[in-house]
Structures are given as C-alpha cells and as structure tokens.
Amino acid sequence: MKERFSEIPILTYHKISHQREFGINTVSPEKFREQMLFLKKYGYNPTTFRDVLQGNLTANPVIITFDDGYASVFKNAFPILKEYQFKAVVFLITEYFGKKNSWDANLGGIEFTHLDEQQAAELFLYGIELGSHGATHRALSLLTEKEVELELQESQEVIHRLSGQPVTALAYPFGIQNKKIQEIARRNGYQVGCINLWGKSEHNNPLNLKRMPVYGIDSLASFQKKLSPGKSKTSEILKLKMLSWPAFLTPLYQKYIKNLY
C-alpha cells in the first residue's frame, strides 16, 4: 500500500483562526469550512497515513494534515471535521504543549498557542492521527545525528504515551531533510515522512512525501487546483513556491537570533 501515497493529494494547514499575523499560514474558520464542504460535495474521502498503511482505503482519498499542533486547530477546525465526519492528521511539537510558539519568528510579536495534551488526546479518541513534528521544531539538518535521534525519539515517546499507538508519521520541521535523516527516521519506526513543495520527492518513497500547503489568501479556485492533476496544479505549485520561500529564513532566525541550536 505504500506506493498508493503518490496518488493521494496531501494538504497542509497550520492555524485555523481569526487571529491576524504577518504571514499567510492562518486560514479563517469560514474559509476552512468552505474548503471542507468542497471536499464533501465532490466526493473526497479524508483519510490518514495509518489507514493507508493498513490498507483501509476508500474511493477518492485525500489526506488533511495540520503542522505544529496549534490550539486553534482543536478549537476551530476540529468541530468542522466532526461535522463532516472527516479524518485528519495533526503533527505535534511535543515540548510546546499548551505553550506559545516561541520557536517561531513571530513577526510583530504576534504569538499563537499550541494545543495541550488533553486536547491532543481528545483528537486521537475521535480518530485523528497524531504524528511527530519533532520535539522542538528545529531544522533537523542543522542538528547532529544524535540530536536528530533524540528529537524523533522523544516526540515519538510522548505521543505514544498519549495515544497508546505506535507513532509512524513524521513531518520534518520546515520540510528539511536528507537521506541520513530519512534513515534515522526509518530505524526509529517512522514509515511516513512529509516534506514541502521545495523538497525533491521520490516516487514510492513514503519517507519523502510532498504536500500542498493551504494558505489564508487561497481562493476556492486555488484550493481546487491543489487537488487537480495536470497544468492547473502545476501553475498552483509555482505560485505556492514563490509564496513559501521565506519560511527557509526561520531556521536561520532560530540559530542566530534565538540561539536554539
């Protein structure tokens, strides 16, 4: 079933909120509802990485993922997912449960709160898959091999304690990874690894899966293109790459301003 991932659209969200920020990662609850209604109307069936690995597939699957595990996902996205009976995957930063996102650049001093352990457990009980986004959301390529191992192991252990299930899905912080990091993930039991649009994906390599980000500025037509094959999707990818490149500056900000490495 691992080869099926190349055929399944994977969407990436971050914050679902009315709170404003200097960036494009926040999607309003109203826009998120509109997008979920689109999926429902056109017969998409949101699933999880775990379901795909176990061979539990329905027609027209899509995987909805949320990076960073923000409290706004629990507060604003979760009720909508339940309303439409949709599954999703939330990638958690385990050292930031219930804390502000001080790991980020936070332009203008604007901060967002991460969900807490109780909220994460409630998501899991509903059927949301909990994956790892590292323990501290540092770029893994800037860490030593031992530090990478600890990032992946510690986050995995915390999430396993919450859910009682093996943690097999990983979203590399900032989408940054390489062959060595993939190998470390693999030997620690991860079967799925998500990158972003800038990374080079490999056909039938589930530890190197590209995703399509959803931004607050996206129209419903743009959202549709993210799910469509062919030229319309290609043009959308080019647009998204132009919009997303500033994210690569955050690891440098972490390293030289916040001294997180």
C-alpha positions as protocol buffer text, in pm:
chain_id: "A"
residue {
  index: 1
  type: MET
  ca { x: 0 y: 0 z: 0 }
}
residue {
  index: 2
  type: LYS
  ca { x: 296 y: 238 z: 39 }
}
residue {
  index: 3
  type: GLU
  ca { x: 305 y: 308 z: -334 }
}
residue {
  index: 4
  type: ARG
  ca { x: -50 y: 449 z: -312 }
}
residue {
  index: 5
  type: PHE
  ca { x: 75 y: 764 z: -135 }
}
residue {
  index: 6
  type: SER
  ca { x: 197 y: 903 z: -467 }
}
residue {
  index: 7
  type: GLU
  ca { x: -164 y: 900 z: -589 }
}
residue {
  index: 8
  type: ILE
  ca { x: -323 y: 1069 z: -286 }
}
residue {
  index: 9
  type: PRO
  ca { x: -339 y: 1450 z: -252 }
}
residue {
  index: 10
  type: ILE
  ca { x: -193 y: 1564 z: 81 }
}
residue {
  index: 11
  type: LEU
  ca { x: -295 y: 1909 z: 209 }
}
residue {
  index: 12
  type: THR
  ca { x: -110 y: 2108 z: 475 }
}
residue {
  index: 13
  type: TYR
  ca { x: -270 y: 2356 z: 713 }
}
residue {
  index: 14
  type: HIS
  ca { x: -123 y: 2537 z: 1012 }
}
residue {
  index: 15
  type: LYS
  ca { x: -356 y: 2771 z: 1201 }
}
residue {
  index: 16
  type: ILE
  ca { x: -736 y: 2790 z: 1166 }
}
residue {
  index: 17
  type: SER
  ca { x: -814 y: 3122 z: 1329 }
}
residue {
  index: 18
  type: HIS
  ca { x: -936 y: 3481 z: 1300 }
}
residue {
  index: 19
  type: GLN
  ca { x: -618 y: 3599 z: 1472 }
}
residue {
  index: 20
  type: ARG
  ca { x: -410 y: 3806 z: 1233 }
}
residue {
  index: 21
  type: GLU
  ca { x: -39 y: 3759 z: 1169 }
}
residue {
  index: 22
  type: PHE
  ca { x: 236 y: 3883 z: 939 }
}
residue {
  index: 23
  type: GLY
  ca { x: 219 y: 3579 z: 717 }
}
residue {
  index: 24
  type: ILE
  ca { x: -13 y: 3359 z: 514 }
}
residue {
  index: 25
  type: ASN
  ca { x: -36 y: 3041 z: 722 }
}
residue {
  index: 26
  type: THR
  ca { x: -359 y: 3134 z: 901 }
}
residue {
  index: 27
  type: VAL
  ca { x: -684 y: 3020 z: 738 }
}
residue {
  index: 28
  type: SER
  ca { x: -1011 y: 3158 z: 871 }
}
residue {
  index: 29
  type: PRO
  ca { x: -1265 y: 2908 z: 1011 }
}
residue {
  index: 30
  type: GLU
  ca { x: -1514 y: 3024 z: 745 }
}
residue {
  index: 31
  type: LYS
  ca { x: -1270 y: 2955 z: 463 }
}
residue {
  index: 32
  type: PHE
  ca { x: -1177 y: 2619 z: 615 }
}
residue {
  index: 33
  type: ARG
  ca { x: -1546 y: 2522 z: 633 }
}
residue {
  index: 34
  type: GLU
  ca { x: -1590 y: 2623 z: 268 }
}
residue {
  index: 35
  type: GLN
  ca { x: -1298 y: 2401 z: 169 }
}
residue {
  index: 36
  type: MET
  ca { x: -1426 y: 2103 z: 370 }
}
residue {
  index: 37
  type: LEU
  ca { x: -1770 y: 2149 z: 211 }
}
residue {
  index: 38
  type: PHE
  ca { x: -1599 y: 2140 z: -129 }
}
residue {
  index: 39
  type: LEU
  ca { x: -1437 y: 1806 z: -39 }
}
residue {
  index: 40
  type: LYS
  ca { x: -1768 y: 1668 z: 80 }
}
residue {
  index: 41
  type: LYS
  ca { x: -1961 y: 1791 z: -223 }
}
residue {
  index: 42
  type: TYR
  ca { x: -1718 y: 1640 z: -473 }
}
residue {
  index: 43
  type: GLY
  ca { x: -1685 y: 1303 z: -305 }
}
residue {
  index: 44
  type: TYR
  ca { x: -1342 y: 1326 z: -146 }
}
residue {
  index: 45
  type: ASN
  ca { x: -1283 y: 1095 z: 148 }
}
residue {
  index: 46
  type: PRO
  ca { x: -1028 y: 1229 z: 400 }
}
residue {
  index: 47
  type: THR
  ca { x: -816 y: 951 z: 541 }
}
residue {
  index: 48
  type: THR
  ca { x: -495 y: 912 z: 745 }
}
residue {
  index: 49
  type: PHE
  ca { x: -147 y: 776 z: 681 }
}
residue {
  index: 50
  type: ARG
  ca { x: -222 y: 495 z: 925 }
}
residue {
  index: 51
  type: ASP
  ca { x: -530 y: 389 z: 729 }
}
residue {
  index: 52
  type: VAL
  ca { x: -335 y: 384 z: 402 }
}
residue {
  index: 53
  type: LEU
  ca { x: -55 y: 177 z: 556 }
}
residue {
  index: 54
  type: GLN
  ca { x: -313 y: -68 z: 690 }
}
residue {
  index: 55
  type: GLY
  ca { x: -484 y: -95 z: 352 }
}
residue {
  index: 56
  type: ASN
  ca { x: -804 y: 77 z: 469 }
}
residue {
  index: 57
  type: LEU
  ca { x: -873 y: 288 z: 161 }
}
residue {
  index: 58
  type: THR
  ca { x: -1190 y: 432 z: 19 }
}
residue {
  index: 59
  type: ALA
  ca { x: -1251 y: 589 z: -321 }
}
residue {
  index: 60
  type: ASN
  ca { x: -1114 y: 938 z: -391 }
}
residue {
  index: 61
  type: PRO
  ca { x: -896 y: 971 z: -80 }
}
residue {
  index: 62
  type: VAL
  ca { x: -728 y: 1290 z: 42 }
}
residue {
  index: 63
  type: ILE
  ca { x: -510 y: 1343 z: 349 }
}
residue {
  index: 64
  type: ILE
  ca { x: -565 y: 1662 z: 552 }
}
residue {
  index: 65
  type: THR
  ca { x: -266 y: 1748 z: 772 }
}
residue {
  index: 66
  type: PHE
  ca { x: -205 y: 2020 z: 1030 }
}
residue {
  index: 67
  type: ASP
  ca { x: 152 y: 2116 z: 1117 }
}
residue {
  index: 68
  type: ASP
  ca { x: 263 y: 2244 z: 1461 }
}
residue {
  index: 69
  type: GLY
  ca { x: -47 y: 2136 z: 1655 }
}
residue {
  index: 70
  type: TYR
  ca { x: -200 y: 2474 z: 1731 }
}
residue {
  index: 71
  type: ALA
  ca { x: -485 y: 2517 z: 1978 }
}
residue {
  index: 72
  type: SER
  ca { x: -685 y: 2685 z: 1701 }
}
residue {
  index: 73
  type: VAL
  ca { x: -698 y: 2351 z: 1520 }
}
residue {
  index: 74
  type: PHE
  ca { x: -872 y: 2198 z: 1821 }
}
residue {
  index: 75
  type: LYS
  ca { x: -1098 y: 2498 z: 1874 }
}
residue {
  index: 76
  type: ASN
  ca { x: -1192 y: 2586 z: 1516 }
}
residue {
  index: 77
  type: ALA
  ca { x: -1103 y: 2302 z: 1276 }
}
residue {
  index: 78
  type: PHE
  ca { x: -1195 y: 2003 z: 1489 }
}
residue {
  index: 79
  type: PRO
  ca { x: -1569 y: 2089 z: 1518 }
}
residue {
  index: 80
  type: ILE
  ca { x: -1589 y: 2122 z: 1139 }
}
residue {
  index: 81
  type: LEU
  ca { x: -1407 y: 1794 z: 1083 }
}
residue {
  index: 82
  type: LYS
  ca { x: -1651 y: 1623 z: 1320 }
}
residue {
  index: 83
  type: GLU
  ca { x: -1948 y: 1784 z: 1145 }
}
residue {
  index: 84
  type: TYR
  ca { x: -1841 y: 1636 z: 811 }
}
residue {
  index: 85
  type: GLN
  ca { x: -1713 y: 1313 z: 972 }
}
residue {
  index: 86
  type: PHE
  ca { x: -1366 y: 1374 z: 829 }
}
residue {
  index: 87
  type: LYS
  ca { x: -1040 y: 1227 z: 948 }
}
residue {
  index: 88
  type: ALA
  ca { x: -711 y: 1420 z: 955 }
}
residue {
  index: 89
  type: VAL
  ca { x: -351 y: 1409 z: 1078 }
}
residue {
  index: 90
  type: VAL
  ca { x: -207 y: 1654 z: 1334 }
}
residue {
  index: 91
  type: PHE
  ca { x: 172 y: 1682 z: 1361 }
}
residue {
  index: 92
  type: LEU
  ca { x: 270 y: 1778 z: 1716 }
}
residue {
  index: 93
  type: ILE
  ca { x: 570 y: 1965 z: 1861 }
}
residue {
  index: 94
  type: THR
  ca { x: 582 y: 1783 z: 2191 }
}
residue {
  index: 95
  type: GLU
  ca { x: 786 y: 2026 z: 2401 }
}
residue {
  index: 96
  type: TYR
  ca { x: 535 y: 2302 z: 2329 }
}
residue {
  index: 97
  type: PHE
  ca { x: 209 y: 2150 z: 2455 }
}
residue {
  index: 98
  type: GLY
  ca { x: -1 y: 2436 z: 2592 }
}
residue {
  index: 99
  type: LYS
  ca { x: 278 y: 2688 z: 2525 }
}
residue {
  index: 100
  type: LYS
  ca { x: 324 y: 2983 z: 2290 }
}
residue {
  index: 101
  type: ASN
  ca { x: 512 y: 2925 z: 1964 }
}
residue {
  index: 102
  type: SER
  ca { x: 831 y: 3091 z: 2083 }
}
residue {
  index: 103
  type: TRP
  ca { x: 1031 y: 2868 z: 1844 }
}
residue {
  index: 104
  type: ASP
  ca { x: 896 y: 3077 z: 1551 }
}
residue {
  index: 105
  type: ALA
  ca { x: 999 y: 3422 z: 1427 }
}
residue {
  index: 106
  type: ASN
  ca { x: 666 y: 3576 z: 1545 }
}
residue {
  index: 107
  type: LEU
  ca { x: 689 y: 3896 z: 1344 }
}
residue {
  index: 108
  type: GLY
  ca { x: 533 y: 4191 z: 1523 }
}
residue {
  index: 109
  type: GLY
  ca { x: 538 y: 3998 z: 1850 }
}
residue {
  index: 110
  type: ILE
  ca { x: 227 y: 3803 z: 1746 }
}
residue {
  index: 111
  type: GLU
  ca { x: 220 y: 3459 z: 1908 }
}
residue {
  index: 112
  type: PHE
  ca { x: -6 y: 3155 z: 1885 }
}
residue {
  index: 113
  type: THR
  ca { x: -73 y: 2888 z: 2146 }
}
residue {
  index: 114
  type: HIS
  ca { x: -20 y: 2517 z: 2090 }
}
residue {
  index: 115
  type: LEU
  ca { x: -282 y: 2267 z: 2198 }
}
residue {
  index: 116
  type: ASP
  ca { x: -230 y: 2085 z: 2526 }
}
residue {
  index: 117
  type: GLU
  ca { x: -200 y: 1712 z: 2596 }
}
residue {
  index: 118
  type: GLN
  ca { x: -566 y: 1674 z: 2691 }
}
residue {
  index: 119
  type: GLN
  ca { x: -677 y: 1830 z: 2363 }
}
residue {
  index: 120
  type: ALA
  ca { x: -437 y: 1607 z: 2168 }
}
residue {
  index: 121
  type: ALA
  ca { x: -578 y: 1301 z: 2344 }
}
residue {
  index: 122
  type: GLU
  ca { x: -933 y: 1408 z: 2255 }
}
residue {
  index: 123
  type: LEU
  ca { x: -834 y: 1444 z: 1889 }
}
residue {
  index: 124
  type: PHE
  ca { x: -693 y: 1093 z: 1894 }
}
residue {
  index: 125
  type: LEU
  ca { x: -1005 y: 944 z: 2055 }
}
residue {
  index: 126
  type: TYR
  ca { x: -1213 y: 1087 z: 1770 }
}
residue {
  index: 127
  type: GLY
  ca { x: -990 y: 926 z: 1507 }
}
residue {
  index: 128
  type: ILE
  ca { x: -736 y: 1196 z: 1425 }
}
residue {
  index: 129
  type: GLU
  ca { x: -389 y: 1051 z: 1365 }
}
residue {
  index: 130
  type: LEU
  ca { x: -118 y: 1208 z: 1582 }
}
residue {
  index: 131
  type: GLY
  ca { x: 221 y: 1241 z: 1414 }
}
residue {
  index: 132
  type: SER
  ca { x: 555 y: 1389 z: 1512 }
}
residue {
  index: 133
  type: HIS
  ca { x: 681 y: 1733 z: 1412 }
}
residue {
  index: 134
  type: GLY
  ca { x: 988 y: 1693 z: 1629 }
}
residue {
  index: 135
  type: ALA
  ca { x: 1024 y: 1778 z: 1995 }
}
residue {
  index: 136
  type: THR
  ca { x: 1134 y: 2141 z: 1944 }
}
residue {
  index: 137
  type: HIS
  ca { x: 1066 y: 2229 z: 1575 }
}
residue {
  index: 138
  type: ARG
  ca { x: 1431 y: 2284 z: 1487 }
}
residue {
  index: 139
  type: ALA
  ca { x: 1560 y: 2214 z: 1137 }
}
residue {
  index: 140
  type: LEU
  ca { x: 1694 y: 1858 z: 1160 }
}
residue {
  index: 141
  type: SER
  ca { x: 1971 y: 1922 z: 906 }
}
residue {
  index: 142
  type: LEU
  ca { x: 2130 y: 2174 z: 1147 }
}
residue {
  index: 143
  type: LEU
  ca { x: 2149 y: 1917 z: 1428 }
}
residue {
  index: 144
  type: THR
  ca { x: 2397 y: 1640 z: 1498 }
}
residue {
  index: 145
  type: GLU
  ca { x: 2294 y: 1284 z: 1423 }
}
residue {
  index: 146
  type: LYS
  ca { x: 2247 y: 1221 z: 1796 }
}
residue {
  index: 147
  type: GLU
  ca { x: 2031 y: 1534 z: 1832 }
}
residue {
  index: 148
  type: VAL
  ca { x: 1815 y: 1425 z: 1538 }
}
residue {
  index: 149
  type: GLU
  ca { x: 1771 y: 1086 z: 1702 }
}
residue {
  index: 150
  type: LEU
  ca { x: 1662 y: 1247 z: 2028 }
}
residue {
  index: 151
  type: GLU
  ca { x: 1420 y: 1485 z: 1852 }
}
residue {
  index: 152
  type: LEU
  ca { x: 1246 y: 1198 z: 1680 }
}
residue {
  index: 153
  type: GLN
  ca { x: 1256 y: 952 z: 1970 }
}
residue {
  index: 154
  type: GLU
  ca { x: 1140 y: 1194 z: 2240 }
}
residue {
  index: 155
  type: SER
  ca { x: 845 y: 1326 z: 2041 }
}
residue {
  index: 156
  type: GLN
  ca { x: 751 y: 971 z: 1946 }
}
residue {
  index: 157
  type: GLU
  ca { x: 754 y: 858 z: 2310 }
}
residue {
  index: 158
  type: VAL
  ca { x: 536 y: 1149 z: 2428 }
}
residue {
  index: 159
  type: ILE
  ca { x: 276 y: 1091 z: 2156 }
}
residue {
  index: 160
  type: HIS
  ca { x: 278 y: 715 z: 2219 }
}
residue {
  index: 161
  type: ARG
  ca { x: 208 y: 781 z: 2586 }
}
residue {
  index: 162
  type: LEU
  ca { x: -95 y: 991 z: 2487 }
}
residue {
  index: 163
  type: SER
  ca { x: -240 y: 752 z: 2233 }
}
residue {
  index: 164
  type: GLY
  ca { x: -110 y: 407 z: 2319 }
}
residue {
  index: 165
  type: GLN
  ca { x: -42 y: 363 z: 1946 }
}
residue {
  index: 166
  type: PRO
  ca { x: 287 y: 343 z: 1754 }
}
residue {
  index: 167
  type: VAL
  ca { x: 382 y: 680 z: 1602 }
}
residue {
  index: 168
  type: THR
  ca { x: 473 y: 616 z: 1240 }
}
residue {
  index: 169
  type: ALA
  ca { x: 412 y: 954 z: 1067 }
}
residue {
  index: 170
  type: LEU
  ca { x: 659 y: 1242 z: 1072 }
}
residue {
  index: 171
  type: ALA
  ca { x: 653 y: 1591 z: 923 }
}
residue {
  index: 172
  type: TYR
  ca { x: 1010 y: 1718 z: 901 }
}
residue {
  index: 173
  type: PRO
  ca { x: 1028 y: 2069 z: 1056 }
}
residue {
  index: 174
  type: PHE
  ca { x: 1036 y: 2323 z: 771 }
}
residue {
  index: 175
  type: GLY
  ca { x: 1023 y: 2022 z: 536 }
}
residue {
  index: 176
  type: ILE
  ca { x: 1402 y: 1999 z: 559 }
}
residue {
  index: 177
  type: GLN
  ca { x: 1557 y: 1653 z: 543 }
}
residue {
  index: 178
  type: ASN
  ca { x: 1813 y: 1440 z: 364 }
}
residue {
  index: 179
  type: LYS
  ca { x: 1896 y: 1072 z: 316 }
}
residue {
  index: 180
  type: LYS
  ca { x: 2064 y: 1046 z: 658 }
}
residue {
  index: 181
  type: ILE
  ca { x: 1762 y: 1198 z: 835 }
}
residue {
  index: 182
  type: GLN
  ca { x: 1531 y: 964 z: 644 }
}
residue {
  index: 183
  type: GLU
  ca { x: 1741 y: 669 z: 759 }
}
residue {
  index: 184
  type: ILE
  ca { x: 1731 y: 784 z: 1122 }
}
residue {
  index: 185
  type: ALA
  ca { x: 1353 y: 817 z: 1095 }
}
residue {
  index: 186
  type: ARG
  ca { x: 1322 y: 474 z: 938 }
}
residue {
  index: 187
  type: ARG
  ca { x: 1523 y: 296 z: 1206 }
}
residue {
  index: 188
  type: ASN
  ca { x: 1312 y: 463 z: 1473 }
}
residue {
  index: 189
  type: GLY
  ca { x: 992 y: 318 z: 1332 }
}
residue {
  index: 190
  type: TYR
  ca { x: 865 y: 602 z: 1117 }
}
residue {
  index: 191
  type: GLN
  ca { x: 703 y: 480 z: 796 }
}
residue {
  index: 192
  type: VAL
  ca { x: 588 y: 815 z: 654 }
}
residue {
  index: 193
  type: GLY
  ca { x: 785 y: 1140 z: 624 }
}
residue {
  index: 194
  type: CYS
  ca { x: 638 y: 1462 z: 485 }
}
residue {
  index: 195
  type: ILE
  ca { x: 835 y: 1737 z: 313 }
}
residue {
  index: 196
  type: ASN
  ca { x: 712 y: 2055 z: 145 }
}
residue {
  index: 197
  type: LEU
  ca { x: 693 y: 2174 z: -214 }
}
residue {
  index: 198
  type: TRP
  ca { x: 1060 y: 2274 z: -227 }
}
residue {
  index: 199
  type: GLY
  ca { x: 1194 y: 1932 z: -141 }
}
residue {
  index: 200
  type: LYS
  ca { x: 1264 y: 1669 z: -405 }
}
residue {
  index: 201
  type: SER
  ca { x: 1016 y: 1387 z: -367 }
}
residue {
  index: 202
  type: GLU
  ca { x: 1090 y: 1032 z: -477 }
}
residue {
  index: 203
  type: HIS
  ca { x: 829 y: 810 z: -635 }
}
residue {
  index: 204
  type: ASN
  ca { x: 718 y: 533 z: -399 }
}
residue {
  index: 205
  type: ASN
  ca { x: 933 y: 661 z: -111 }
}
residue {
  index: 206
  type: PRO
  ca { x: 685 y: 716 z: 177 }
}
residue {
  index: 207
  type: LEU
  ca { x: 954 y: 890 z: 385 }
}
residue {
  index: 208
  type: ASN
  ca { x: 970 y: 1169 z: 125 }
}
residue {
  index: 209
  type: LEU
  ca { x: 613 y: 1279 z: 51 }
}
residue {
  index: 210
  type: LYS
  ca { x: 530 y: 1620 z: -93 }
}
residue {
  index: 211
  type: ARG
  ca { x: 228 y: 1813 z: 34 }
}
residue {
  index: 212
  type: MET
  ca { x: 24 y: 2104 z: -96 }
}
residue {
  index: 213
  type: PRO
  ca { x: 3 y: 2394 z: 152 }
}
residue {
  index: 214
  type: VAL
  ca { x: -325 y: 2578 z: 202 }
}
residue {
  index: 215
  type: TYR
  ca { x: -286 y: 2949 z: 279 }
}
residue {
  index: 216
  type: GLY
  ca { x: -519 y: 3216 z: 407 }
}
residue {
  index: 217
  type: ILE
  ca { x: -503 y: 3401 z: 74 }
}
residue {
  index: 218
  type: ASP
  ca { x: -619 y: 3099 z: -129 }
}
residue {
  index: 219
  type: SER
  ca { x: -948 y: 3127 z: -315 }
}
residue {
  index: 220
  type: LEU
  ca { x: -1174 y: 2827 z: -360 }
}
residue {
  index: 221
  type: ALA
  ca { x: -1048 y: 2806 z: -720 }
}
residue {
  index: 222
  type: SER
  ca { x: -690 y: 2782 z: -589 }
}
residue {
  index: 223
  type: PHE
  ca { x: -798 y: 2512 z: -344 }
}
residue {
  index: 224
  type: GLN
  ca { x: -949 y: 2314 z: -629 }
}
residue {
  index: 225
  type: LYS
  ca { x: -624 y: 2338 z: -828 }
}
residue {
  index: 226
  type: LYS
  ca { x: -433 y: 2182 z: -538 }
}
residue {
  index: 227
  type: LEU
  ca { x: -641 y: 1868 z: -586 }
}
residue {
  index: 228
  type: SER
  ca { x: -636 y: 1862 z: -965 }
}
residue {
  index: 229
  type: PRO
  ca { x: -384 y: 1687 z: -1190 }
}
residue {
  index: 230
  type: GLY
  ca { x: -222 y: 1847 z: -1491 }
}
residue {
  index: 231
  type: LYS
  ca { x: -138 y: 2206 z: -1582 }
}
residue {
  index: 232
  type: SER
  ca { x: -370 y: 2374 z: -1331 }
}
residue {
  index: 233
  type: LYS
  ca { x: -193 y: 2201 z: -1044 }
}
residue {
  index: 234
  type: THR
  ca { x: 149 y: 2283 z: -1191 }
}
residue {
  index: 235
  type: SER
  ca { x: 65 y: 2654 z: -1203 }
}
residue {
  index: 236
  type: GLU
  ca { x: -58 y: 2639 z: -846 }
}
residue {
  index: 237
  type: ILE
  ca { x: 267 y: 2476 z: -733 }
}
residue {
  index: 238
  type: LEU
  ca { x: 472 y: 2752 z: -897 }
}
residue {
  index: 239
  type: LYS
  ca { x: 264 y: 3016 z: -717 }
}
residue {
  index: 240
  type: LEU
  ca { x: 297 y: 2837 z: -384 }
}
residue {
  index: 241
  type: LYS
  ca { x: 674 y: 2808 z: -420 }
}
residue {
  index: 242
  type: MET
  ca { x: 701 y: 3183 z: -473 }
}
residue {
  index: 243
  type: LEU
  ca { x: 493 y: 3244 z: -161 }
}
residue {
  index: 244
  type: SER
  ca { x: 659 y: 2991 z: 69 }
}
residue {
  index: 245
  type: TRP
  ca { x: 1033 y: 3056 z: 27 }
}
residue {
  index: 246
  type: PRO
  ca { x: 1057 y: 3299 z: 329 }
}
residue {
  index: 247
  type: ALA
  ca { x: 991 y: 3001 z: 559 }
}
residue {
  index: 248
  type: PHE
  ca { x: 1351 y: 2891 z: 498 }
}
residue {
  index: 249
  type: LEU
  ca { x: 1472 y: 3202 z: 681 }
}
residue {
  index: 250
  type: THR
  ca { x: 1319 y: 3087 z: 1010 }
}
residue {
  index: 251
  type: PRO
  ca { x: 1587 y: 2825 z: 1087 }
}
residue {
  index: 252
  type: LEU
  ca { x: 1849 y: 3099 z: 1046 }
}
residue {
  index: 253
  type: TYR
  ca { x: 1649 y: 3323 z: 1279 }
}
residue {
  index: 254
  type: GLN
  ca { x: 1631 y: 3036 z: 1529 }
}
residue {
  index: 255
  type: LYS
  ca { x: 2004 y: 2979 z: 1508 }
}
residue {
  index: 256
  type: TYR
  ca { x: 2143 y: 3332 z: 1511 }
}
residue {
  index: 257
  type: ILE
  ca { x: 1875 y: 3534 z: 1694 }
}
residue {
  index: 258
  type: LYS
  ca { x: 1708 y: 3289 z: 1930 }
}
residue {
  index: 259
  type: ASN
  ca { x: 2013 y: 3065 z: 1984 }
}
residue {
  index: 260
  type: LEU
  ca { x: 1806 y: 2745 z: 1965 }
}
residue {
  index: 261
  type: TYR
  ca { x: 2089 y: 2536 z: 1817 }
}
